Each structure stands twice: as C-alpha cells, then as structure tokens.
Amino acid sequence: MDRTTDRLLVIDDDVELCELVTEYLEPEGFQVESVLRGEQGVERALSGEHALVIVDVMLPGMNGLDVLRRIRSKSVVPVLMLTARGDDVDRIVGLELGADDYLPKPFNPRELVARIRAILRRAGESVGNGGPGRMERLRVGDVELDVGARVVRQDGKVVDLTTAEFGLLETLLRSAGAVVPRTDLFEAALDRELTPLDRSVDMHVSNLRKKLGAKCGDVERIKAVRGVGYVYTIPSTSTHSR
C-alpha cells in the first residue's frame, strides 16, 4: 500500500493538541503533518500531498472557515472540521462551505480515528477497483454520475463534489423517484449512523442543489419529504439509466 495515501494535514494553532493527535494517529498507520497558521495551512492543503485535511475553526488570523473557503475554491480534498462543542453556527457554516464532516472539541481520539477512516473509505472506495461495477454510470435527467471515475456532469459539464456530496448524490440517483430515508443518506454521505439533531445531510443536500441547480426543467430536483428523507425527482422527459 502507498503510504502517501495515509498522509493527513492538521491545521490547528494548539501545539499540544497537534502533538497529541499525531501521537495517537501515527500508530493507527497515518502520517501527520501539523501547521499552526491558516495561510500556511491553505498552501499545504492545496499541495495535493494529503488524503485528508483537519481544520480547527478557531485559528488566529485567517480563521478555519476562511481556510476551508480558500481550499474549496480550488480543491475537493476531504476536510474534517474541528468545532467548539455546542457551536451549531460554525458547524452549519462549515458544512455549507463544503466540509465533509465535523467533530466537536474536546473529542475522544477513537472518535477522531473513526471519522477519518469513514471519510477516507468513502473517498477511496473506487480506487484500484476495476470490477464491472466500477464502469457503471447513473443518469437521471441532465445529471450523469460515473461511479468508477467519481465524476459528475450536469448538462455535460463537470461538477466538483466533495466526498460526502458524491456519496449522497449516488444514493439518491440509485433510488431516483423514490424517497430515501435520512438514515440511509446519513450513512451514504458520512459512513456513520444518524445522531439526533444532526443536520449534516440537510446541509449537504443544500450544497447539491446549489451546484446542480434547484430545478431540472420545471421540477424540483431534490425534494424533502418531511419526517422521512429526500427524493431525487425524475423529470417527465428524463432518461433514467444505470
């Protein structure tokens, strides 16, 4: 296995926390690079050398949300945000800006590892898999999703999606026309079980609507079914293929 695929970047000004995270993650098979400043963190995150970036919201100078915004303007590298416990605003804004997931501080190191592995599993599940299923393409209306290449096109133009957004869209397209429960979407986007009051799926759906367009033709692209989940609408003139 190429060990560079396990390289992680931590952007956090808490030196002690960076040292503790490194001490815990390295025995788990990860290589960890720590950066204390947001500006330098953005530069390193855009280097293409890391499988995942961990960003603390509370950074001096350029804060974590600005760091995420800069990263997302040029890259879809998976990003895990570290937020203050109970700070729902930072959490929601982070997801709106394209974070794949978040973890409140202080956190259990085991939970950090679980979140990292879940994101990397979603990001890399198609890598090196040449099976027939990897040649699969899903098409509904003006959107086509290439499963193996992990590429999404809308009206023929490539749309950059985060790991969570891609998993969510794939699940919705596979069940186009039918309601997909939020629990299933949560697992597809984040590879973990739904927890009470967690709005992560709603924010990822909102991002998909922004990137793909709220409507396909004259119908709402992704409809919310109150208390149940979401449905990807099949336009009346759509080709729905796999």
C-alpha positions in Angstrom: 0.0 0.0 0.0 1.2 3.5 -0.9 1.7 5.2 2.5 1.2 8.7 0.9 -2.5 7.8 0.7 -2.5 7.9 4.5 -0.9 11.4 4.9 -3.1 13.8 6.9 -2.7 17.6 7.4 -3.8 19.1 10.7 -4.3 22.9 10.7 -4.6 24.0 14.4 -2.7 26.6 16.5 -2.9 24.4 19.6 0.6 22.9 19.6 -0.2 20.5 22.4 -3.3 19.2 20.6 -1.4 18.7 17.4 1.2 16.7 19.3 -1.4 14.5 21.0 -3.3 14.0 17.7 0.0 13.0 16.0 0.9 10.6 18.8 -2.5 8.9 18.5 -2.8 8.8 14.7 0.7 7.6 13.8 0.3 4.2 15.5 -3.0 3.9 13.5 -1.0 4.0 10.3 -1.3 7.7 9.4 1.4 10.2 8.6 0.6 13.5 10.2 1.8 17.0 9.2 0.8 19.9 11.5 0.5 23.5 10.5 -0.2 26.3 13.1 -1.4 29.1 10.8 -4.3 29.3 8.4 -2.3 30.9 5.5 0.3 28.2 5.5 -2.4 25.6 6.0 -4.1 26.6 2.8 -0.9 26.4 0.9 -0.1 22.9 2.2 -3.7 21.7 1.7 -3.6 22.7 -1.9 -0.3 20.8 -2.5 -2.1 17.6 -3.3 0.1 15.7 -0.9 -2.6 14.8 1.7 -5.5 12.4 1.7 -7.5 14.4 4.2 -7.2 17.8 6.0 -8.3 18.5 9.6 -9.1 22.2 10.2 -9.9 23.9 13.5 -12.5 26.6 13.2 -10.7 28.8 15.9 -7.5 29.9 14.2 -5.6 33.2 14.7 -5.5 35.5 11.6 -7.3 33.5 8.9 -9.9 31.5 10.8 -10.8 27.9 9.9 -13.9 28.8 7.9 -11.8 31.2 5.7 -9.3 28.4 5.4 -12.0 26.0 4.2 -13.4 28.6 1.8 -9.9 29.0 0.2 -9.4 25.3 0.0 -12.8 24.6 -1.6 -12.2 27.3 -4.2 -9.5 25.1 -5.7 -9.8 21.6 -4.3 -12.2 18.9 -3.2 -9.7 17.2 -0.8 -11.7 15.8 2.1 -11.9 18.2 5.0 -12.9 17.4 8.6 -13.7 20.5 10.7 -13.0 20.7 14.4 -15.6 22.9 16.1 -16.4 24.1 19.6 -18.9 21.8 21.3 -22.4 23.2 21.0 -21.4 25.8 18.4 -24.1 25.0 15.8 -23.4 28.1 13.7 -19.8 27.2 12.9 -20.9 23.6 12.3 -23.6 24.7 9.8 -21.4 27.2 8.0 -18.6 24.7 7.7 -20.9 22.2 6.0 -22.3 24.9 3.8 -18.8 25.8 2.7 -18.1 22.1 1.8 -16.7 20.4 4.8 -17.2 16.6 4.6 -17.8 16.3 8.3 -17.2 17.9 11.7 -16.1 16.8 15.1 -16.8 18.9 18.3 -13.9 19.6 20.7 -12.9 18.2 23.1 -13.2 14.8 21.4 -12.4 11.2 22.0 -9.3 10.2 19.9 -11.2 7.0 18.9 -14.0 9.1 17.5 -11.4 11.1 15.5 -10.0 8.0 14.0 -13.5 6.6 13.2 -14.4 9.9 11.4 -11.2 10.0 9.5 -11.5 6.3 8.4 -15.1 6.9 7.4 -14.3 9.9 5.2 -11.3 8.1 3.6 -13.3 5.0 3.0 -15.9 7.0 1.1 -13.2 8.9 -0.8 -11.2 5.8 -1.8 -13.7 3.0 -2.2 -13.4 3.1 -6.0 -9.6 3.4 -6.2 -8.0 0.4 -7.6 -11.2 -1.5 -8.1 -11.5 -2.5 -11.7 -14.6 -4.7 -11.3 -17.6 -4.4 -13.6 -19.5 -2.2 -11.2 -16.8 0.5 -11.5 -17.8 1.0 -15.1 -21.3 1.9 -14.0 -22.8 5.2 -14.9 -26.0 6.6 -13.4 -28.0 9.1 -15.4 -31.2 11.0 -14.4 -32.3 13.9 -16.5 -29.4 16.3 -17.0 -27.1 14.7 -14.4 -24.7 11.8 -15.1 -22.6 10.1 -12.4 -19.6 8.0 -13.3 -19.2 5.6 -10.4 -15.7 4.4 -11.1 -14.2 7.7 -12.1 -16.1 9.5 -9.4 -17.1 12.2 -11.9 -20.4 14.1 -12.0 -21.6 16.0 -15.0 -24.6 18.3 -15.3 -25.6 19.2 -18.9 -22.2 17.7 -19.9 -20.2 20.0 -17.6 -18.1 18.5 -14.8 -19.3 19.5 -11.3 -16.9 19.3 -8.4 -18.4 17.5 -5.4 -17.0 16.7 -2.1 -16.7 13.1 -0.9 -19.9 13.5 1.2 -21.8 15.1 -1.7 -20.8 12.4 -4.1 -22.0 9.6 -1.8 -25.3 11.4 -1.2 -25.9 12.0 -4.9 -25.1 8.4 -5.8 -27.5 7.1 -3.3 -30.3 9.5 -4.4 -29.8 8.7 -8.1 -29.9 4.9 -7.5 -33.3 5.4 -6.0 -34.5 8.2 -8.2 -38.2 8.7 -7.9 -38.4 7.0 -4.5 -38.0 8.5 -1.1 -34.6 7.7 0.6 -34.7 7.8 4.4 -32.4 10.3 6.1 -30.8 7.5 8.0 -29.7 5.9 4.7 -28.5 9.2 3.3 -26.5 9.9 6.5 -24.7 6.6 6.2 -24.1 7.2 2.5 -22.7 10.7 3.0 -20.8 10.2 6.3 -20.5 6.4 6.7 -21.9 6.5 10.2 -25.2 6.4 11.9 -27.6 9.3 12.2 -27.5 11.1 15.5 -30.3 13.3 17.0 -30.4 16.9 15.9 -27.6 16.4 13.3 -28.3 18.5 10.2 -25.3 17.4 8.2 -27.4 15.6 5.5 -29.6 18.7 5.1 -26.6 20.9 4.5 -25.0 18.5 2.0 -28.4 18.3 0.1 -28.5 22.1 0.1 -25.0 22.2 -1.4 -26.0 19.7 -4.1 -29.0 21.9 -5.0 -26.7 24.9 -5.4 -24.1 23.0 -7.5 -26.6 21.1 -9.7 -29.4 23.7 -9.8 -32.5 23.7 -7.7 -34.6 22.5 -10.6 -34.3 20.1 -13.6 -36.5 21.5 -16.2 -39.7 22.6 -14.4 -39.5 20.2 -11.5 -37.7 20.5 -8.2 -34.5 18.4 -8.4 -34.3 17.1 -4.8 -37.5 17.2 -2.8 -37.6 17.0 1.0 -40.2 14.6 2.4 -40.9 15.9 5.9 -40.1 13.5 8.7 -38.8 10.9 6.2 -36.0 11.9 3.9 -35.4 13.1 0.3 -36.3 12.1 -3.2 -34.5 12.8 -6.4 -37.2 13.7 -8.9 -37.3 12.0 -12.3 -38.3 14.6 -15.0 -41.1 13.5 -17.2 -38.8 13.5 -20.3 -35.9 12.0 -18.4 -33.8 9.0 -19.3 -33.1 7.1 -16.1 -30.4 4.6 -16.8 -27.7 2.6 -15.0 
